[in-house]
Amino acid sequence: MSRRADFLAANKGRRRVTPGFILLTHIREGDAEPRVGFTVTKKIGNAVVRNRMKRRFRALAREVIAPVAQNNRDYVLIGRAGGIERDYATLARELAAAL
């Protein structure tokens, strides 16, 4: 996902809060492939920290979200301040539980 309107629409969907991230899920109209988006704000840290967090989110999406993703759904991961310090395995367990 890359359009702002898609992220705003996802914000109206279901929200799961964990210590490392917030997961938004939104059901779209039609029969389309699932989409994943990531948001990491400047509150999290500088560009290096934000990019590291987005790389982790991409890996989590491939490992955890892709096998269980449903059509017509948007999944948005929003980084939280404690997420970069959390272990990858912990983030994966939290994401699996949030789905």
PyMOL commands that place a pseudoatom at each C-alpha (Angstrom):
pseudoatom trace, name=CA, resn=MET, resi=1, chain=A, elem=C, hetatm=0, pos=[0.000, 0.000, 0.000]
pseudoatom trace, name=CA, resn=SER, resi=2, chain=A, elem=C, hetatm=0, pos=[1.275, 3.442, -0.795]
pseudoatom trace, name=CA, resn=ARG, resi=3, chain=A, elem=C, hetatm=0, pos=[-1.699, 5.805, -1.122]
pseudoatom trace, name=CA, resn=ARG, resi=4, chain=A, elem=C, hetatm=0, pos=[-2.702, 7.929, 1.855]
pseudoatom trace, name=CA, resn=ALA, resi=5, chain=A, elem=C, hetatm=0, pos=[-6.394, 7.209, 1.217]
pseudoatom trace, name=CA, resn=ASP, resi=6, chain=A, elem=C, hetatm=0, pos=[-5.738, 3.478, 1.671]
pseudoatom trace, name=CA, resn=PHE, resi=7, chain=A, elem=C, hetatm=0, pos=[-4.066, 4.082, 5.026]
pseudoatom trace, name=CA, resn=LEU, resi=8, chain=A, elem=C, hetatm=0, pos=[-6.922, 6.344, 6.155]
pseudoatom trace, name=CA, resn=ALA, resi=9, chain=A, elem=C, hetatm=0, pos=[-9.464, 3.689, 5.174]
pseudoatom trace, name=CA, resn=ALA, resi=10, chain=A, elem=C, hetatm=0, pos=[-7.491, 1.043, 7.084]
pseudoatom trace, name=CA, resn=ASN, resi=11, chain=A, elem=C, hetatm=0, pos=[-7.595, 3.282, 10.142]
pseudoatom trace, name=CA, resn=LYS, resi=12, chain=A, elem=C, hetatm=0, pos=[-11.378, 2.731, 10.276]
pseudoatom trace, name=CA, resn=GLY, resi=13, chain=A, elem=C, hetatm=0, pos=[-10.944, -1.035, 10.557]
pseudoatom trace, name=CA, resn=ARG, resi=14, chain=A, elem=C, hetatm=0, pos=[-10.054, -3.341, 13.430]
pseudoatom trace, name=CA, resn=ARG, resi=15, chain=A, elem=C, hetatm=0, pos=[-7.150, -2.288, 15.655]
pseudoatom trace, name=CA, resn=ARG, resi=16, chain=A, elem=C, hetatm=0, pos=[-4.893, -4.573, 17.708]
pseudoatom trace, name=CA, resn=VAL, resi=17, chain=A, elem=C, hetatm=0, pos=[-2.387, -2.897, 20.020]
pseudoatom trace, name=CA, resn=THR, resi=18, chain=A, elem=C, hetatm=0, pos=[0.795, -4.657, 21.135]
pseudoatom trace, name=CA, resn=PRO, resi=19, chain=A, elem=C, hetatm=0, pos=[3.883, -3.257, 22.864]
pseudoatom trace, name=CA, resn=GLY, resi=20, chain=A, elem=C, hetatm=0, pos=[5.885, -3.222, 19.612]
pseudoatom trace, name=CA, resn=PHE, resi=21, chain=A, elem=C, hetatm=0, pos=[3.314, -2.182, 17.015]
pseudoatom trace, name=CA, resn=ILE, resi=22, chain=A, elem=C, hetatm=0, pos=[-0.321, -1.539, 16.191]
pseudoatom trace, name=CA, resn=LEU, resi=23, chain=A, elem=C, hetatm=0, pos=[-1.999, -3.787, 13.617]
pseudoatom trace, name=CA, resn=LEU, resi=24, chain=A, elem=C, hetatm=0, pos=[-4.883, -2.373, 11.593]
pseudoatom trace, name=CA, resn=THR, resi=25, chain=A, elem=C, hetatm=0, pos=[-7.011, -4.667, 9.449]
pseudoatom trace, name=CA, resn=HIS, resi=26, chain=A, elem=C, hetatm=0, pos=[-9.605, -3.384, 7.039]
pseudoatom trace, name=CA, resn=ILE, resi=27, chain=A, elem=C, hetatm=0, pos=[-11.989, -5.224, 4.699]
pseudoatom trace, name=CA, resn=ARG, resi=28, chain=A, elem=C, hetatm=0, pos=[-12.135, -3.740, 1.187]
pseudoatom trace, name=CA, resn=GLU, resi=29, chain=A, elem=C, hetatm=0, pos=[-14.808, -3.991, -1.488]
pseudoatom trace, name=CA, resn=GLY, resi=30, chain=A, elem=C, hetatm=0, pos=[-14.372, -6.452, -4.352]
pseudoatom trace, name=CA, resn=ASP, resi=31, chain=A, elem=C, hetatm=0, pos=[-12.260, -9.556, -4.660]
pseudoatom trace, name=CA, resn=ALA, resi=32, chain=A, elem=C, hetatm=0, pos=[-8.636, -8.428, -4.662]
pseudoatom trace, name=CA, resn=GLU, resi=33, chain=A, elem=C, hetatm=0, pos=[-5.324, -9.633, -3.306]
pseudoatom trace, name=CA, resn=PRO, resi=34, chain=A, elem=C, hetatm=0, pos=[-4.472, -8.775, 0.309]
pseudoatom trace, name=CA, resn=ARG, resi=35, chain=A, elem=C, hetatm=0, pos=[-2.251, -5.729, 0.783]
pseudoatom trace, name=CA, resn=VAL, resi=36, chain=A, elem=C, hetatm=0, pos=[0.205, -4.793, 3.523]
pseudoatom trace, name=CA, resn=GLY, resi=37, chain=A, elem=C, hetatm=0, pos=[1.380, -1.320, 4.524]
pseudoatom trace, name=CA, resn=PHE, resi=38, chain=A, elem=C, hetatm=0, pos=[3.852, 0.001, 7.073]
pseudoatom trace, name=CA, resn=THR, resi=39, chain=A, elem=C, hetatm=0, pos=[4.047, 3.270, 8.974]
pseudoatom trace, name=CA, resn=VAL, resi=40, chain=A, elem=C, hetatm=0, pos=[6.908, 4.334, 11.226]
pseudoatom trace, name=CA, resn=THR, resi=41, chain=A, elem=C, hetatm=0, pos=[6.874, 7.962, 12.359]
pseudoatom trace, name=CA, resn=LYS, resi=42, chain=A, elem=C, hetatm=0, pos=[9.738, 10.238, 13.328]
pseudoatom trace, name=CA, resn=LYS, resi=43, chain=A, elem=C, hetatm=0, pos=[8.762, 9.777, 16.971]
pseudoatom trace, name=CA, resn=ILE, resi=44, chain=A, elem=C, hetatm=0, pos=[10.379, 6.331, 16.769]
pseudoatom trace, name=CA, resn=GLY, resi=45, chain=A, elem=C, hetatm=0, pos=[13.821, 7.656, 15.883]
pseudoatom trace, name=CA, resn=ASN, resi=46, chain=A, elem=C, hetatm=0, pos=[16.046, 8.862, 13.096]
pseudoatom trace, name=CA, resn=ALA, resi=47, chain=A, elem=C, hetatm=0, pos=[15.994, 7.508, 9.529]
pseudoatom trace, name=CA, resn=VAL, resi=48, chain=A, elem=C, hetatm=0, pos=[18.285, 4.588, 10.351]
pseudoatom trace, name=CA, resn=VAL, resi=49, chain=A, elem=C, hetatm=0, pos=[16.014, 3.390, 13.160]
pseudoatom trace, name=CA, resn=ARG, resi=50, chain=A, elem=C, hetatm=0, pos=[12.834, 3.887, 11.104]
pseudoatom trace, name=CA, resn=ASN, resi=51, chain=A, elem=C, hetatm=0, pos=[14.253, 1.964, 8.148]
pseudoatom trace, name=CA, resn=ARG, resi=52, chain=A, elem=C, hetatm=0, pos=[15.373, -0.888, 10.419]
pseudoatom trace, name=CA, resn=MET, resi=53, chain=A, elem=C, hetatm=0, pos=[11.862, -1.068, 11.831]
pseudoatom trace, name=CA, resn=LYS, resi=54, chain=A, elem=C, hetatm=0, pos=[10.339, -1.141, 8.320]
pseudoatom trace, name=CA, resn=ARG, resi=55, chain=A, elem=C, hetatm=0, pos=[12.713, -3.937, 7.293]
pseudoatom trace, name=CA, resn=ARG, resi=56, chain=A, elem=C, hetatm=0, pos=[11.576, -5.930, 10.319]
pseudoatom trace, name=CA, resn=PHE, resi=57, chain=A, elem=C, hetatm=0, pos=[7.945, -5.285, 9.389]
pseudoatom trace, name=CA, resn=ARG, resi=58, chain=A, elem=C, hetatm=0, pos=[8.540, -6.490, 5.814]
pseudoatom trace, name=CA, resn=ALA, resi=59, chain=A, elem=C, hetatm=0, pos=[10.132, -9.688, 7.116]
pseudoatom trace, name=CA, resn=LEU, resi=60, chain=A, elem=C, hetatm=0, pos=[7.253, -10.199, 9.563]
pseudoatom trace, name=CA, resn=ALA, resi=61, chain=A, elem=C, hetatm=0, pos=[4.735, -9.666, 6.767]
pseudoatom trace, name=CA, resn=ARG, resi=62, chain=A, elem=C, hetatm=0, pos=[6.381, -12.342, 4.615]
pseudoatom trace, name=CA, resn=GLU, resi=63, chain=A, elem=C, hetatm=0, pos=[6.735, -14.780, 7.498]
pseudoatom trace, name=CA, resn=VAL, resi=64, chain=A, elem=C, hetatm=0, pos=[3.538, -14.271, 9.516]
pseudoatom trace, name=CA, resn=ILE, resi=65, chain=A, elem=C, hetatm=0, pos=[0.918, -12.334, 7.533]
pseudoatom trace, name=CA, resn=ALA, resi=66, chain=A, elem=C, hetatm=0, pos=[1.351, -13.845, 4.042]
pseudoatom trace, name=CA, resn=PRO, resi=67, chain=A, elem=C, hetatm=0, pos=[0.436, -17.439, 4.984]
pseudoatom trace, name=CA, resn=VAL, resi=68, chain=A, elem=C, hetatm=0, pos=[-2.835, -16.398, 6.667]
pseudoatom trace, name=CA, resn=ALA, resi=69, chain=A, elem=C, hetatm=0, pos=[-3.759, -13.246, 4.693]
pseudoatom trace, name=CA, resn=GLN, resi=70, chain=A, elem=C, hetatm=0, pos=[-7.315, -13.166, 3.401]
pseudoatom trace, name=CA, resn=ASN, resi=71, chain=A, elem=C, hetatm=0, pos=[-8.451, -11.622, 0.122]
pseudoatom trace, name=CA, resn=ASN, resi=72, chain=A, elem=C, hetatm=0, pos=[-10.119, -8.187, 0.298]
pseudoatom trace, name=CA, resn=ARG, resi=73, chain=A, elem=C, hetatm=0, pos=[-8.069, -7.233, 3.355]
pseudoatom trace, name=CA, resn=ASP, resi=74, chain=A, elem=C, hetatm=0, pos=[-5.570, -4.499, 4.072]
pseudoatom trace, name=CA, resn=TYR, resi=75, chain=A, elem=C, hetatm=0, pos=[-3.063, -4.997, 6.874]
pseudoatom trace, name=CA, resn=VAL, resi=76, chain=A, elem=C, hetatm=0, pos=[-1.187, -1.987, 8.252]
pseudoatom trace, name=CA, resn=LEU, resi=77, chain=A, elem=C, hetatm=0, pos=[1.618, -2.215, 10.800]
pseudoatom trace, name=CA, resn=ILE, resi=78, chain=A, elem=C, hetatm=0, pos=[2.294, 0.979, 12.733]
pseudoatom trace, name=CA, resn=GLY, resi=79, chain=A, elem=C, hetatm=0, pos=[5.581, 1.067, 14.615]
pseudoatom trace, name=CA, resn=ARG, resi=80, chain=A, elem=C, hetatm=0, pos=[5.643, 1.971, 18.283]
pseudoatom trace, name=CA, resn=ALA, resi=81, chain=A, elem=C, hetatm=0, pos=[8.558, 3.310, 20.308]
pseudoatom trace, name=CA, resn=GLY, resi=82, chain=A, elem=C, hetatm=0, pos=[9.252, 0.008, 22.069]
pseudoatom trace, name=CA, resn=GLY, resi=83, chain=A, elem=C, hetatm=0, pos=[9.182, -2.033, 18.877]
pseudoatom trace, name=CA, resn=ILE, resi=84, chain=A, elem=C, hetatm=0, pos=[12.770, -1.555, 17.797]
pseudoatom trace, name=CA, resn=GLU, resi=85, chain=A, elem=C, hetatm=0, pos=[14.152, -2.892, 21.090]
pseudoatom trace, name=CA, resn=ARG, resi=86, chain=A, elem=C, hetatm=0, pos=[11.927, -5.960, 21.044]
pseudoatom trace, name=CA, resn=ASP, resi=87, chain=A, elem=C, hetatm=0, pos=[13.285, -9.285, 19.891]
pseudoatom trace, name=CA, resn=TYR, resi=88, chain=A, elem=C, hetatm=0, pos=[12.209, -10.392, 16.392]
pseudoatom trace, name=CA, resn=ALA, resi=89, chain=A, elem=C, hetatm=0, pos=[10.777, -13.666, 17.700]
pseudoatom trace, name=CA, resn=THR, resi=90, chain=A, elem=C, hetatm=0, pos=[8.685, -11.750, 20.231]
pseudoatom trace, name=CA, resn=LEU, resi=91, chain=A, elem=C, hetatm=0, pos=[7.344, -9.463, 17.503]
pseudoatom trace, name=CA, resn=ALA, resi=92, chain=A, elem=C, hetatm=0, pos=[6.471, -12.514, 15.387]
pseudoatom trace, name=CA, resn=ARG, resi=93, chain=A, elem=C, hetatm=0, pos=[4.552, -14.118, 18.269]
pseudoatom trace, name=CA, resn=GLU, resi=94, chain=A, elem=C, hetatm=0, pos=[2.699, -10.863, 18.986]
pseudoatom trace, name=CA, resn=LEU, resi=95, chain=A, elem=C, hetatm=0, pos=[1.762, -10.479, 15.320]
pseudoatom trace, name=CA, resn=ALA, resi=96, chain=A, elem=C, hetatm=0, pos=[0.525, -14.062, 15.069]
pseudoatom trace, name=CA, resn=ALA, resi=97, chain=A, elem=C, hetatm=0, pos=[-1.608, -13.511, 18.175]
pseudoatom trace, name=CA, resn=ALA, resi=98, chain=A, elem=C, hetatm=0, pos=[-2.944, -10.195, 16.820]
pseudoatom trace, name=CA, resn=LEU, resi=99, chain=A, elem=C, hetatm=0, pos=[-4.063, -11.813, 13.572]
for i in range(1, 99): cmd.bond("trace and resi %d" % i, "trace and resi %d" % (i + 1))
show_as sticks, trace
zoom trace
